[in-house]
Amino acid sequence: MTSNSTISEIGLGTMPVLIGEGDQILLIDQTKLPESVEYFNATAFDDMLIAIKNLVVRGAPSIGVAAAFSLAWEAVLLASKITDEKTFLAALAVKGWELKATRPTAVNLAWSVDLIIDRATRGFHEKKTTVEVALYLKEEAYKVMEHHIAVNKTLSDLGAELFKNEARVLTHCNAGSLATCGWGTALGVIRSAHIKGLKPEVFVDETRPRHQGAKLTMWELKEDQIPATLVCDNMAGHLMATGKVDLVITGADRIAVNGDTANKIGTYNLAVLAHYHNIPFYIAAPLSTVDGALASGDLIPIEHRNESEVTMINDASITVGGARAYNPAFDVTPAKLITAIITEAGILKPDYTRSITEALKGALK
Ligand code: MRU
């Protein structure tokens, strides 16, 4: 795919999650769904920073791909002013840090930024000018997106093998097309199982405080006509205790080498409940979500977001005036509660330090 073409082939039906067309970067605005489908113009670097911080684009892989595009587009601007390699790389690194600082937990963001900066260095090794490097980075950004979409499809097809016919599956947050630039990871596995004719039925956690389950996952499932039932987050225990859940599957924002996994707040609750009820608990994620530098999950930085996300819903207060709120956006599920981690390199089982280390050997760098 060239930097002039529209990314419309894969994604949610014909709906691209991210469009890098000509001079523009457009993002499907996830804060507007499901009421309306609108695109946010994130061409200007500062607008992309806002888009990532405010969850216009969200979900670990989508954030990473958006950051790769933004950095590549910024490189074009830098190249119009800078001809010297060192100055160019230093300026690009500053922009990379600004992107990385927007959301600390999802490692895909850092992964993508580091990859683009690595490619810039490679470009200079090949004696390219700053203008040539910038154009090369645009092509590389497209490759990052294509890589993710292909990998999502591969891991989803592998994960679908874990589904029996008419499996009742509980998922949390949104790990679908929107979160991953196309197809999905946890939701991708469900999508693949559906396409294989396995007739999965999905329970969707609403996912307080931002309601990614109610707004985004329910929207994607409706689009694909996959049977789905919305539940409040505090209903999972009852669902499991009454025998209504065969398996739980979620995405991930960062996986440590020992398998400990950060994902949307509330994922840990599900893993504990699933363990108690002897129900398999799966994580589905690309290898770009593995942080090869982190030995265990206690080192994963947890993003804390504004209290108003807890005290308000749709701009209306749901509590007493002046109420304080606690709002960690992610939690960490210990590896011992995870039945398997579904990746493009296969379905990884404990001992995760061994299986993850082995899988990383073939990962894109
Ligand atoms: O705060 P968000 O909406 O970006 O959090 C997203 C999640 O926690 C997803 O479950 C995770 O990124 C996996 S998506 C493939």
Boltz pocket constraint, residues with backbone or C-beta under 6 A from the ligand:
constraints:
  - pocket:
      binder: B
      contacts: [[A, 55], [A, 57], [A, 58], [A, 59], [A, 60], [A, 61], [A, 106], [A, 172], [A, 173], [A, 174], [A, 175], [A, 176], [A, 179], [A, 180], [A, 185], [A, 186], [A, 212], [A, 250], [A, 251], [A, 252], [A, 253], [A, 263], [A, 264], [A, 265], [A, 284], [A, 329]]
      max_distance: 6.0
